[in-house]
Amino acid sequence: MTVAKNRADRVMLYDISWEQFENLLKDLGEHRAARLAYDRTTLEIMTPLPEHEHYKEVISDLVKEIADVLDLDYESYGSTTWKRESRMAGLESDNCFYFQNEATVRGRLDLDLRQDPPPDLALEIDVTSKSLNRFPIYARLGVPELWCYDSGELKIYHLQDGEYIESENSLIFPTLAIRDLPKLIEQNRADGRRAIRRAVRKWVKIELPNQPNS
Protein backbone atom coordinates (compact mmCIF):
# COMPACT_ATOMS: atom_id res chain seq x y z
CA MET A 1 0.00 0.00 0.00
CA THR A 2 1.27 3.45 -0.96
CA VAL A 3 0.01 6.60 0.75
CA ALA A 4 0.10 10.11 -0.69
CA LYS A 5 -1.35 12.94 1.38
CA ASN A 6 -2.28 15.67 -1.09
CA ARG A 7 -4.19 18.11 1.11
CA ALA A 8 -5.25 18.51 4.69
CA ASP A 9 -8.80 17.39 3.87
CA ARG A 10 -7.94 14.24 1.85
CA VAL A 11 -5.66 11.24 1.63
CA MET A 12 -4.90 9.12 -1.43
CA LEU A 13 -4.10 5.42 -1.00
CA TYR A 14 -2.70 3.26 -3.80
CA ASP A 15 -2.47 -0.50 -4.37
CA ILE A 16 -5.60 -1.10 -2.28
CA SER A 17 -7.38 -4.40 -2.85
CA TRP A 18 -11.16 -4.72 -2.90
CA GLU A 19 -10.98 -6.64 0.36
CA GLN A 20 -9.02 -3.80 1.98
CA PHE A 21 -11.60 -1.32 0.70
CA GLU A 22 -14.45 -3.38 2.17
CA ASN A 23 -12.62 -3.75 5.49
CA LEU A 24 -11.97 -0.03 5.67
CA LEU A 25 -15.67 0.69 5.14
CA LYS A 26 -16.48 -1.63 8.03
CA ASP A 27 -13.80 -0.14 10.28
CA LEU A 28 -14.90 3.44 9.62
CA GLY A 29 -18.57 2.59 10.11
CA GLU A 30 -21.61 4.42 8.79
CA HIS A 31 -21.53 7.40 11.16
CA ARG A 32 -18.48 9.29 9.90
CA ALA A 33 -17.59 12.53 8.21
CA ALA A 34 -15.14 11.08 5.68
CA ARG A 35 -16.23 10.16 2.14
CA LEU A 36 -14.60 7.37 0.16
CA ALA A 37 -14.10 6.76 -3.56
CA TYR A 38 -12.50 3.63 -4.99
CA ASP A 39 -11.29 3.19 -8.57
CA ARG A 40 -9.75 -0.21 -9.16
CA THR A 41 -6.80 -0.08 -6.71
CA THR A 42 -6.83 3.65 -5.90
CA LEU A 43 -8.71 4.99 -2.89
CA GLU A 44 -9.43 8.57 -1.86
CA ILE A 45 -10.59 9.45 1.66
CA MET A 46 -11.95 12.98 1.86
CA THR A 47 -13.29 15.07 4.72
CA PRO A 48 -15.71 17.69 3.29
CA LEU A 49 -15.17 21.34 4.15
CA PRO A 50 -18.02 23.70 5.23
CA GLU A 51 -18.35 25.36 1.79
CA HIS A 52 -18.67 21.92 0.20
CA GLU A 53 -21.39 20.89 2.62
CA HIS A 54 -23.27 24.17 2.20
CA TYR A 55 -23.68 23.78 -1.55
CA LYS A 56 -24.38 20.08 -1.25
CA GLU A 57 -27.28 20.77 1.09
CA VAL A 58 -28.64 23.76 -0.86
CA ILE A 59 -28.60 22.05 -4.26
CA SER A 60 -30.07 18.87 -2.76
CA ASP A 61 -32.89 20.91 -1.24
CA LEU A 62 -33.57 22.51 -4.61
CA VAL A 63 -33.84 19.15 -6.36
CA LYS A 64 -36.53 18.22 -3.85
CA GLU A 65 -38.29 21.57 -4.19
CA ILE A 66 -38.42 21.23 -7.97
CA ALA A 67 -39.74 17.69 -7.69
CA ASP A 68 -42.46 18.86 -5.30
CA VAL A 69 -43.57 21.67 -7.62
CA LEU A 70 -43.64 19.26 -10.57
CA ASP A 71 -45.41 16.60 -8.47
CA LEU A 72 -42.67 14.05 -9.18
CA ASP A 73 -42.06 11.14 -6.84
CA TYR A 74 -38.44 10.61 -5.81
CA GLU A 75 -36.20 8.84 -3.33
CA SER A 76 -33.01 10.38 -1.94
CA TYR A 77 -30.23 8.24 -0.50
CA GLY A 78 -27.67 10.89 0.49
CA SER A 79 -24.08 9.69 0.61
CA THR A 80 -24.87 5.98 0.40
CA THR A 81 -21.89 3.79 -0.47
CA TRP A 82 -22.48 2.42 -3.97
CA LYS A 83 -20.14 -0.36 -5.06
CA ARG A 84 -19.70 -3.21 -7.51
CA GLU A 85 -16.82 -5.60 -6.93
CA SER A 86 -17.04 -7.00 -10.47
CA ARG A 87 -16.25 -3.52 -11.79
CA MET A 88 -13.80 -2.56 -9.01
CA ALA A 89 -15.79 0.62 -8.44
CA GLY A 90 -17.19 2.21 -5.31
CA LEU A 91 -18.00 5.70 -4.06
CA GLU A 92 -20.17 7.90 -1.91
CA SER A 93 -21.76 10.73 -3.86
CA ASP A 94 -22.61 14.04 -2.24
CA ASN A 95 -26.23 13.07 -2.80
CA CYS A 96 -28.15 10.78 -5.10
CA PHE A 97 -31.74 10.47 -6.25
CA TYR A 98 -34.11 8.03 -7.88
CA PHE A 99 -36.76 9.44 -10.22
CA GLN A 100 -37.30 7.12 -13.20
CA ASN A 101 -36.68 4.10 -10.97
CA GLU A 102 -38.35 5.54 -7.87
CA ALA A 103 -41.15 2.95 -7.81
CA THR A 104 -38.58 0.13 -7.90
CA VAL A 105 -36.73 1.32 -4.80
CA ARG A 106 -39.53 3.08 -2.91
CA GLY A 107 -39.03 2.66 0.83
CA ARG A 108 -36.18 0.19 0.30
CA LEU A 109 -33.27 0.05 2.75
CA ASP A 110 -31.44 -2.92 1.26
CA LEU A 111 -30.31 -1.73 -2.18
CA ASP A 112 -27.60 -3.72 -3.94
CA LEU A 113 -26.27 -2.75 -7.37
CA ARG A 114 -25.80 -6.42 -8.25
CA GLN A 115 -29.57 -6.61 -8.63
CA ASP A 116 -30.99 -3.10 -8.26
CA PRO A 117 -30.69 -0.10 -10.61
CA PRO A 118 -28.19 2.64 -9.72
CA PRO A 119 -29.46 6.10 -8.77
CA ASP A 120 -30.88 8.09 -11.69
CA LEU A 121 -29.06 11.25 -10.60
CA ALA A 122 -25.93 11.88 -8.55
CA LEU A 123 -24.62 15.18 -7.23
CA GLU A 124 -20.93 16.04 -6.94
CA ILE A 125 -19.56 19.24 -5.41
CA ASP A 126 -16.12 20.76 -6.15
CA VAL A 127 -15.15 18.08 -8.65
CA THR A 128 -11.98 19.82 -9.79
CA SER A 129 -10.55 19.87 -6.27
CA LYS A 130 -11.00 16.15 -5.79
CA SER A 131 -7.84 14.19 -6.45
CA LEU A 132 -9.55 11.11 -7.84
CA ASN A 133 -11.55 11.41 -11.07
CA ARG A 134 -15.00 10.11 -10.18
CA PHE A 135 -16.43 9.99 -13.71
CA PRO A 136 -15.02 6.52 -14.56
CA ILE A 137 -16.34 5.20 -11.23
CA TYR A 138 -19.84 6.52 -11.86
CA ALA A 139 -19.70 5.19 -15.41
CA ARG A 140 -18.89 1.66 -14.25
CA LEU A 141 -21.68 1.89 -11.68
CA GLY A 142 -24.05 2.95 -14.47
CA VAL A 143 -25.42 6.23 -13.06
CA PRO A 144 -27.25 7.91 -16.01
CA GLU A 145 -26.87 11.56 -14.98
CA LEU A 146 -24.42 13.65 -12.94
CA TRP A 147 -24.74 17.21 -11.73
CA CYS A 148 -21.35 18.71 -10.93
CA TYR A 149 -21.14 22.01 -9.08
CA ASP A 150 -17.84 23.87 -8.98
CA SER A 151 -17.01 27.55 -8.41
CA GLY A 152 -20.48 28.88 -9.12
CA GLU A 153 -21.15 26.71 -12.15
CA LEU A 154 -23.41 23.68 -12.42
CA LYS A 155 -22.66 21.26 -15.26
CA ILE A 156 -24.85 18.37 -16.37
CA TYR A 157 -23.46 15.11 -17.74
CA HIS A 158 -25.25 12.16 -19.36
CA LEU A 159 -23.81 8.66 -19.58
CA GLN A 160 -23.45 7.60 -23.22
CA ASP A 161 -21.60 4.49 -24.35
CA GLY A 162 -19.69 4.27 -21.07
CA GLU A 163 -18.61 7.92 -20.98
CA TYR A 164 -20.10 11.14 -19.63
CA ILE A 165 -21.03 13.79 -22.16
CA GLU A 166 -21.82 17.34 -21.05
CA SER A 167 -25.38 18.43 -21.79
CA GLU A 168 -27.38 21.64 -21.58
CA ASN A 169 -30.45 19.86 -20.20
CA SER A 170 -31.28 17.39 -17.46
CA LEU A 171 -32.87 14.02 -18.12
CA ILE A 172 -34.79 14.44 -14.87
CA PHE A 173 -36.09 17.97 -15.53
CA PRO A 174 -35.73 18.31 -19.32
CA THR A 175 -37.76 21.51 -19.70
CA LEU A 176 -35.96 23.50 -16.99
CA ALA A 177 -32.72 25.47 -17.37
CA ILE A 178 -31.09 23.64 -14.45
CA ARG A 179 -27.73 25.29 -15.14
CA ASP A 180 -29.31 28.55 -13.90
CA LEU A 181 -29.65 27.25 -10.33
CA PRO A 182 -26.30 28.67 -9.08
CA LYS A 183 -27.42 32.15 -10.17
CA LEU A 184 -30.65 31.78 -8.19
CA ILE A 185 -28.69 30.53 -5.18
CA GLU A 186 -26.30 33.49 -5.19
CA GLN A 187 -29.07 36.03 -5.74
CA ASN A 188 -30.85 34.83 -2.59
CA ARG A 189 -28.05 33.37 -0.44
CA ALA A 190 -27.80 36.42 1.83
CA ASP A 191 -31.48 36.00 2.73
CA GLY A 192 -31.09 32.39 3.87
CA ARG A 193 -32.11 28.89 2.86
CA ARG A 194 -35.86 29.48 2.91
CA ALA A 195 -35.49 32.45 0.58
CA ILE A 196 -33.51 30.32 -1.87
CA ARG A 197 -36.15 27.62 -1.79
CA ARG A 198 -38.98 30.08 -2.30
CA ALA A 199 -37.14 31.66 -5.22
CA VAL A 200 -36.65 28.32 -6.92
CA ARG A 201 -40.27 27.31 -6.46
CA LYS A 202 -41.33 30.63 -8.01
CA TRP A 203 -38.83 30.12 -10.85
CA VAL A 204 -40.21 26.66 -11.66
CA LYS A 205 -43.79 27.97 -11.74
CA ILE A 206 -42.79 30.80 -14.06
CA GLU A 207 -40.92 28.40 -16.33
CA LEU A 208 -43.84 25.98 -16.33
CA PRO A 209 -46.98 28.05 -15.69
CA ASN A 210 -49.32 25.13 -16.29
CA GLN A 211 -47.86 23.09 -13.43
CA PRO A 212 -50.06 22.68 -10.31
CA ASN A 213 -49.43 25.06 -7.42
CA SER A 214 -47.95 23.68 -4.23
N, C-alpha and C positions, 0 to 999 in steps of 0.2 A: 504493500500500500504506500502510495506517495501522497504527501500532503502539501498543498500550496495555499497559503493564506493571502488572499488578494486584497481584502479590505476588512475593516473592523467588524462589518456586519455580515460577512460571509466567509466560508471556508470551502475550498475545492479539494476533493479527494479523488485520487486516481487508482486504477487497478483494483476496483472494488467489485467483488463477485455479487451475483444476485442474492446469494445466501447472506452475505454481509449486509447488504441493503435491507433485507427483510429483518435481520436481527437488530439492526440499528433502529428501524421503525418500532420494533417491540420495546427496545430499551428506552427510547425517548418517550414512548407512550403517546396517547391522543391529546392530552392536555399540555401543550407546549407552544411556545412562541415561534420556534424555528420552522421553516418550510424546506422541504427536500425536493430535489429533482434528480432523476437518475437516467443517464443515457448510456446504454451498454455498460461500460465499466467506469464511467465518470460520474461522480456524485457532487452536487452542490448543496450545502447547508446554509440557509440564509435567514437572518433575523430581520424582519421588516422594520423600517424606520417610521416615525409618526406621519410624515408626508405621504408615504406609501399607503399606510393604513387609512388615512383620511380619504384619498381618492378612491381607494378600493370600496370603502363603505358608501361614499356618495354615489358613485356610478352604479353600484349594486342596487342601492335604493331606487335609482332612476329607472333601472330595468324593470323593477317591480311596479313602480308607479305607471310606467307606460303600459305594462301588461294589464294592470287594473283598469286603466282608461279604455283600453281596447277590448276588455272583457276576455282576456286570454288566460287559460289555465297554465300554470307553470309549477315546477318544483325547483328549489334551490338547495344545493348541497355544499355551499361554502368551499372550504379548503380540504375537501375529502381527498384522501390518497387514492389516485387512480393508477393501476399498474397492470402490466401483462408480461409475465415472465417469458413467454414464447417470443416476444418482441423486444425483450430487454429494455423496457421503457416504464418509467414511473414518475409521477410528479403530483404536486399539490398546487392547483391553480389558486389565484386570488379569490375567485368565486366561479361557480359553474351553474348552469341552468338547463333544465329540460323543458322544451316547448312542444316540438313535434312528437317526441316520445314521452310526453308527460303522463299519458294514460297508462303506459307500460310500467312506469316506476312509481306511480302515485302512492304515497304513504310507505314506500319500501325503505327498509333500513339495512338490507342485506345485499346491496348491489355488487355484482361481480362481472367485470368486463369479459370474462371467458364465456358468459352466456347472456349478459345484458348489454343494451346499446350504451355507447359513451354519451356524455352530456352533449346537447345540441349546441351549446354556447359556452365558451370559457373566457374569463376575463384575466388579463395580465397587465400589471402596472409596472412602469419603469423598465421596460424590456431591454433597453440599451445598456442599462447599468448592471444587468444580471450577467454573470460570467459565463453561464452555460446557456447555449442557444436552445430554447425550449420548442421551437417549431418542429424539429424532427421528432421530438418526443410526442407532442400532440398528434403529429401525422401518423405515427405508428399506433397510437391509441385510437385513432379514427374520429377525432372531434371535428365536426363539419365546419364550425365557425369560431374564430377568435376575434376578440376586441382587445386591442393593445393601446393603452394610454401611456404617453410619455411626453413630458414637457409641454403640456397644454394641447396636445394633439391626440385625437382618437382615430386609430386606423382599424379597418375591418379586413379580415382575411378569410377566404373560403378555401376549403380543402378540395383540390382538383388533381386527380392522378397522383396522389401521394405527396403533393406539395401545396403550400399555401400561396394563394394568389391574392394580391390586394384588390379590394373592391370598393366602389363608392357606396354600395347599398348593403343592408343586412338581410340575410335570409329570414331572420326572425321577424323583423319589422321592415319589410321591403319598401313601403311607401313613405317612410320617415327619413329625414336627413340626419341620421344618427351621428354623423361626424360633427354636427353642430352642438352636441351636448357639452363639450368643454367650454364653449362660449357662454352657454346658459349658466353653467356652474360658476364661472368667474364673474359674470354680471350680477349674480345674487349671493356670492359666497359671504360677503361682509354682513349680510342679513341673516345668515344661519341656514341650517339644514332644511327647516320647514319651508323657508322662502324659496330655496332651490327646488324643492319638491313641488310646491305650488306652481312655480314658473314652468316647470316641465309639463305638468298636467295641463296647464293653459296652452302651452305650445302644441301639445298633441291634439287638443281639441280644435285649435286654429288650423293645424295642418289637415286634420280629418274632421271637418265640421259635422259630418253625418254620423259620427260615432256617438254612442249613448253617453249621457252625462253620468258622472260618478262622484 
